[in-house]
């Protein structure tokens, strides 16, 4: 019998379908990986606002992870929205219990519409308990600023910020430069053990449909790691995938705000 490549996403649910668990599972499927989930919170949201967050009890989040790991197992874990210190502690404990490898942490703090998704008292727990367990963290510039407690706003600041983030414990750091201006978008990968810095550059895509971009990129990296790619190749392929999803998604209108990327651009509408 054949076996699937397997990836588990531990994140919040986006009722609008563009980010969170929904984006993660779509990404896994598009990249030939069997996706599983442990939902940390329900959100009522669409393309322009979050109208409510309903937290899942930490103990039940742990049960979801146990149910997946004791039966199916996984080859990579993507972690997204963890809203409280209690949830972070449960997730970190389960990663240790099940000796999970290829852990990609996307430190989700603020939605595309500007709504806060992480409690203030959870930032310290994120730093202290979860980041040291990560194979890779994928903060954007505002998230890097919060984690470090100092502004990270320019391309020149990104290398030093990556080194400082690596000192918090993650094996590798990918700082995303989507908040920078200019015709080119730069993401910076710092591999701590190899002491290397690699920049991934691509043309900036002018589109309002960028909801779920961070979730999708981190899930694509996790999918690559689940399939046995090394980190550099997993990031490179994930960058190619998100660029294609942004380009294809720019042709569509979904909702009244920030629409989603096109997760299945390489499978749907081949002649579009």
N, C-alpha and C positions, 0 to 999 in steps of 0.2 A: 504494500500500500504506500502511496505517496504521502508526503507531509507538506503542509503549508508552512511558509514563513509566517511568524506570528508576532503581532505587536499589540500591546495593551496601552490604551490611553486612560489616564486618570485626570479628569477635568470636569468642568461645568457644562451643562447642556444649554445650547442656544436655540430657543424656540424658532428663531428666524432662519435657522439652517445654515448660516454662513460661517460661523466660527465654532469654537469649543468642540465638544464631543462629535457633533455632526460633521464639522470640517475635518476632524481627525480621521473618522471612519471613512469618509469619502476619499481622503488622500491615500490611506492605506489600500483601499480597494483599487484605486486608479494605478497604484504602483505595485500591484501583484502581491499584496500582503494581506493575510487574514487578520481582521481587526476585532478587538475585544475592548470592553469599557468598564470603568468604575466611575460612576457619576458622583461628583462632589457637591454639586448644587444645581438647582433648577433656576433658570432665569427666564423672565418674561421680557423678551426683547424683539426688536425688529431692526430695520436698517438705519434707524435714526435715534433710537433711545432704548434704555433699559428701564422698564417700569417696575420691576420687582426681582428680588433674589430670595429663593427659598433654600436654605442650607440643608444638606443631607446630614443626619447625625453621624459623627465620626466613627462610632462603632459599626454602623451599617456600611460605611465606605470600606472599612477593614474587611467586612464579610464579603463584599463584592470582589475585592482583591484575592482573598483566600479562595473563593469559589472558582475563580479563573485559574489561579496558580496550582491548586492541588489537583486539578483535572487536566487542563489544556497546556498550561505553561506558556512561556513567551520568549521571544528572541530579542525583544527590545521594549522599552517602556517610554512613553511620552507623557510628561506631566505638565498640566496647564493650570487652570484656576483652582487655587487652594486658599480659601478665604479667611481662615482663622488659624491660630497657633495649635489648637486641638486637632484640626484636620491635618496640618503639616506633621505633627508628631505621629499620628496614626500611619500616615503614608510612609514616612521615613522608617518607622518601625517595621512595616511590612516589606519594604525594599530590603532591609537588613535580614529579616526572617527568611525571605525567599531567595536571598542572595542574587538579586536581580542585576543583570548586566546591561550594558548599552542603554543607560538612563539619560534621556534628553529632557532637560527642564526648561520650559518656557515660562519665565516669571511674570505671569499675567497680572497686571495691577490696575490698568485703566482700559475701558472699552474704546473702540474706535469713535464712539459718540461722546467720549469724555467722561463716562460714568465710572465711578470707583468700584473696583471688583475685589479689592484686598483690604482687609482691616489694617489700621495702622500698627496694631500690636502684633501682626503676623509677620512683619518684615524681619524682625530680629530672629524669629523662629525659622524663617526661610533661609536666612544667612547661616545660622548655626547648625540646623539639623538636616536640611535638604541639600544645600549646595555641595557639601563635602561628599555626598553620595552620587553626584552627577558625573556622567561621562562627558557631557556637554551642557552648557547653559547658553541660552539664546536671547539675551536682553536687547531691547532697542535702547536708544539713547536716554529717554526719560526713565526707563527701568534701571539702566545702569547707574544713573544719577541717584536714584532712591537707594539702591543697594550699597552704593559707596558713600552716600551722605554728602555728595559734592557734585556740582554741575559737570555734565559731560555733554557738550553741545557742538563741538567742531570735530572735523576729521583729524586734526592734529592732536586732539586729546584722546582719541580712541586707543592708540597703542598703550599708553600708560594706564588707561582705564582697564584695558584687557589684562594687563599684568596685575593690577590691584585686585581685580575680580578673581583671578586665579589664586591669589593668596588666601581667599576665603574658602578654598578647598576643592572646587571642581577641577576635573582633569583637563578640561579644555573650555575655551570661551569663544563664542561667536557674537560679536557686537554688530548689530544691524544698523546700517546708516540711512534707513528710509526717511528719517526726519531731517536729514541734511538737504540743502538746496543744490541745484545744478542739474545738468543734463545727464549725469552719470550717478548711479547709486552704488555705494561701496559698503560691503560687509567685510569685517576683519576677523579672521580666525587665528586665535592664539592657542597653539598646542604646548601646554606647559612642560611636559616631559621632554619634548624635543626642542623646546625654547625657540619655536619658529613663529613667524607672523606671515600670514598669507592673506592678500586682499582679493575678494571676488567682486568684480565690477561688471555692471551691465547698464544698458541705457535705461534711464528713468521713463516709466510708462505713465502718460498723462491720462488718468482715469479716476473717476470717483468710486469705482467698484473695487475697493481694497479691503473690505470687511473680511476678517479672518486670515489675513495675509500671514501674520505671525504664527498662528496656530497651524496653518497649512505648511509653512516652511519647516517648523520644528517636527511636525509629523512626517514630512517627506524625508527628513534626515533620519528619523527613527526607522522609517521603512527601509532606507538604504542600509543602515546598520543591521537590521533584522535579516536582510538578505545577504549579509556577509561582506559588505563593502567596507573598506577602511574609511576612517573619518573624513579625510580630504575628499575622497571620491563621493562619499555619501553627501557631503555638503555641496559639492559641485553639481551633482545630479539633482539635488533638491532645489538649488538655485535655478537650474534650467527648467525644472518643472513649474516653479512658482512664476517665473517670467512668462512661460507659455500660458499659464492659467490667468495671469493678469491681462495679457494681450487679448486672449480670447474673450475674457469676461467684459472687456471694455466695450464690446459690441452690443451688450444687452442692458436692459433696464429692469431692475428688480427692486421694487419698493421706491421710497421717496428720498432715501438718504444714501449711505454708503452701501452699495450693493456688494454681493459676493464675487469672488473670483470664480472662474469656470474650472471646477475640479476635474471634470471629465472631458476636457477639450481634446485630449488625444484618443478618446473613444467615441464621442458623440460628434455628429455633424462634420464628418471628415471633409466634406466639400464646402464647408462654410467659410 
